[in-house]
């Protein structure tokens, strides 16, 4: 298959690209910082921004599938919300103009339902409890990508046993309690609204679990529709290689056309 991966130089995009290449697919990697000089067998690099509809239209033409893993950014800045929401709108326009075959969009966990009619972002436990129950490895990664130091402090408290595994960190909860805006999560949630109900294109929307993170994969995954997967009352997680595996499988199988779905690590692979 010929597959376009938008955001192929980011963490998730890189992992997905390697899986697709290993399976023998031809990949067009599209990112703002892509360098054609770094092309290699099976991979063509193309520099473009999702905001440039004309360029994106030309690049998306002729592909069997398009996977969007672009991100508006991880900063707590409303510009991130704008980039995610408006970037998605323009991507959809380019995909339609290119007469694309299938678009798989990777968004965020905020749009997953935690109980009937209530999405994670509207849960009264958000943001405090959701951040408070994060394991140390996820907190460290979050500290790295956001530059917010108190996530590293919270990771140390979990590593040294000050906060037992599976328990919430009251100090961290207090730090994030005032976060009424999380621009990337909100941008991804509004992005889902741009997909749901439309039948003019073939699409699926993957919301990774709340505890999506780098790390060693288990070689498998569970799937769910619309609802967040919980394990013993805690939001589920998945490591980067297994998310890439799930995305690659969906590109090939198209099992979730016109569906909002999620993934989680296999139960037998949990630590």
C-alpha positions in Angstrom: 0.0 0.0 0.0 1.0 3.6 -0.5 0.4 5.4 2.8 0.8 9.1 3.8 1.8 9.7 7.4 1.3 13.3 8.5 3.6 14.2 11.5 6.0 11.4 10.7 8.9 13.1 12.5 7.1 13.2 15.8 7.2 10.4 18.4 4.2 8.5 17.3 4.7 9.2 13.6 8.3 7.9 13.6 7.2 4.7 15.3 4.3 4.1 12.9 6.5 4.8 9.9 9.0 2.2 10.9 6.2 -0.4 11.4 4.7 0.4 7.9 8.1 0.2 6.2 8.9 -3.1 7.9 5.6 -4.5 6.5 6.6 -3.5 3.0 4.4 -0.4 2.5 5.5 2.7 0.7 5.3 5.8 2.9 5.1 9.5 2.2 6.2 11.2 5.3 4.8 14.7 5.6 6.0 17.1 8.3 7.0 20.8 8.5 10.7 19.8 9.1 10.9 16.9 6.7 14.0 16.8 4.6 13.9 15.1 1.1 17.6 14.5 1.5 16.7 11.9 4.2 14.7 9.8 1.8 15.4 6.0 2.0 14.0 2.9 0.4 10.2 3.0 0.9 10.1 6.4 2.5 9.7 9.7 0.7 10.0 12.8 2.9 7.9 15.9 2.1 8.1 19.2 3.9 4.6 20.8 4.3 2.3 22.2 7.0 -1.3 21.1 7.4 -2.3 24.8 7.2 -1.2 24.9 3.5 -4.2 23.3 1.9 -3.0 23.4 -1.6 0.3 21.8 -0.8 -1.3 19.1 1.3 -3.9 18.4 -1.4 -1.1 17.6 -3.9 0.8 15.5 -1.5 -2.2 13.4 -0.4 -3.3 12.5 -3.9 -2.9 8.9 -5.0 -2.5 7.3 -1.6 -4.4 4.2 -0.3 -4.6 5.6 3.2 -3.6 8.8 5.1 -2.7 8.7 8.8 -2.7 12.0 10.7 -0.5 12.1 13.8 0.2 15.8 13.7 0.0 17.7 17.0 -0.6 21.4 17.6 2.0 21.3 20.5 2.2 20.4 24.1 2.5 23.9 25.7 -0.3 25.2 27.9 -1.0 27.9 25.3 -4.2 28.7 23.4 -2.2 28.8 20.2 -2.0 25.0 20.5 -5.8 24.7 20.6 -6.0 26.9 17.4 -3.4 24.9 15.6 -5.0 21.6 16.4 -8.6 22.6 15.6 -8.0 24.7 12.5 -5.2 22.4 11.3 -7.7 19.5 11.4 -10.3 21.5 9.5 -7.8 22.3 6.8 -6.5 18.8 6.7 -10.0 17.5 6.0 -10.4 20.0 3.2 -7.2 18.9 1.6 -8.1 15.2 2.0 -11.5 15.8 0.3 -9.9 17.8 -2.5 -7.4 15.0 -3.0 -10.2 12.5 -3.2 -8.5 10.5 -0.5 -9.5 6.8 0.1 -9.2 6.5 3.9 -8.2 8.9 6.7 -7.1 7.7 10.1 -6.8 10.5 12.6 -5.0 10.1 15.9 -6.4 12.5 18.5 -6.4 12.7 22.3 -8.1 11.0 25.2 -10.3 14.0 26.2 -13.1 12.9 23.9 -13.4 9.4 25.4 -16.5 8.8 27.5 -16.0 7.8 31.1 -19.7 7.2 31.7 -22.8 7.8 29.6 -22.9 11.4 28.2 -19.7 12.4 30.0 -16.4 12.8 28.2 -13.1 12.7 30.2 -12.6 16.4 29.9 -16.0 17.0 31.5 -15.4 14.5 34.3 -15.5 16.3 37.7 -12.2 14.4 38.5 -10.4 16.2 35.7 -7.8 17.4 35.8 -6.7 16.7 39.4 -7.4 13.0 39.8 -6.3 12.1 36.2 -2.9 13.6 36.7 -2.6 12.4 40.3 -2.9 8.7 39.4 -0.3 8.7 36.7 2.6 6.3 37.2 6.2 7.6 37.6 7.3 6.7 34.0 4.4 8.7 32.5 5.0 11.7 34.8 8.6 11.8 33.8 7.7 11.8 30.1 5.1 14.4 30.7 7.7 16.6 32.4 10.1 16.2 29.5 7.6 17.2 26.8 5.9 20.0 28.7 8.9 21.5 30.5 6.8 21.6 33.7 9.1 20.6 36.6 6.5 19.5 39.1 5.8 16.5 37.0 9.3 15.3 37.7 8.9 16.0 41.4 5.7 13.9 41.4 7.5 11.1 39.6 10.2 11.0 42.4 7.5 10.7 45.0 6.1 7.7 43.3 9.5 6.1 42.7 10.6 6.4 46.3 7.3 5.1 47.7 6.0 8.4 49.2 3.0 7.9 47.0 2.2 4.1 46.7 1.5 2.6 43.3 -2.0 3.1 42.1 -2.7 5.9 44.6 -3.2 9.5 43.7 -0.7 12.2 44.5 -2.4 15.0 46.5 0.4 17.4 46.0 0.3 17.0 42.3 -3.5 17.2 42.3 -3.2 20.6 44.0 -0.7 21.8 41.3 -3.0 21.0 38.4 -6.4 21.8 40.0 -6.6 25.2 38.4 -5.9 23.9 34.9 -9.2 24.8 33.3 -7.6 24.8 29.9 -5.5 22.1 28.4 -5.3 23.3 24.8 -4.0 20.1 23.0 -6.7 18.0 24.7 -9.4 20.5 23.9 -8.2 20.9 20.3 -8.3 17.1 19.8 -11.8 17.0 21.3 -13.2 19.6 18.9 -11.4 17.7 16.1 -13.6 14.7 16.7 -16.7 16.9 16.2 -15.4 17.6 12.7 -15.5 13.9 11.9 -18.5 12.5 13.7 -21.6 12.0 11.5 -19.9 12.7 8.2 -20.2 10.0 5.5 -18.7 12.0 2.6 -15.3 10.4 3.4 -14.0 7.2 4.9 -12.4 8.0 8.3 -11.7 6.7 11.7 -10.7 8.6 14.8 -8.3 6.9 17.3 -8.1 8.4 20.8 -5.0 7.0 22.5 -5.5 6.1 26.2 -4.8 8.7 28.9 -1.6 6.9 29.8 -0.1 6.6 26.3 3.7 6.8 26.7 7.1 5.8 25.3 8.4 2.4 26.5 8.7 -1.3 25.5 5.8 -2.7 23.7 3.9 -5.9 24.6 3.2 -7.0 21.0 -0.5 -6.6 21.3 -3.4 -4.4 22.4 -7.1 -4.2 23.3 -9.6 -2.0 21.5 -12.7 -0.2 22.6 -15.4 2.1 21.0 -16.0 5.6 22.4 -15.4 4.8 26.0 -12.2 5.0 28.0 -10.8 1.7 29.1 -10.1 1.4 32.8 -8.1 -1.2 34.6 -8.9 -1.6 38.3 -10.4 1.9 38.4 -7.4 3.6 36.8 -7.3 4.8 33.2 -5.6 2.3 30.9 -2.3 2.9 29.1 -0.3 1.7 26.1 3.3 1.9 25.1 4.3 3.7 21.9 5.2 0.5 19.9 1.8 -1.1 20.6 -0.1 2.0 19.6 1.9 2.0 16.3 1.0 -1.6 15.8 -2.7 -0.9 16.3 -2.6 2.0 13.8 -0.8 -0.1 11.2 -3.3 -2.9 11.6 -6.2 -0.5 11.2 -4.7 1.0 8.0 -4.5 -2.5 6.6 -7.9 -3.9 7.9 -10.2 -0.8 8.0 -12.1 -2.3 10.9 -13.2 1.0 12.4 -14.5 3.1 9.4 -16.7 5.9 10.7 -15.9 5.0 14.3 -14.3 6.6 17.3 -12.1 4.0 18.9 -9.3 3.6 21.5 -6.7 1.1 22.5 -5.0 -0.2 25.7 -2.2 -2.6 26.5 -3.2 -6.3 26.7 -4.3 -7.5 30.2 -1.7 -10.3 30.1 1.0 -7.7 29.4 0.3 -5.4 32.4 3.1 -4.8 34.9 
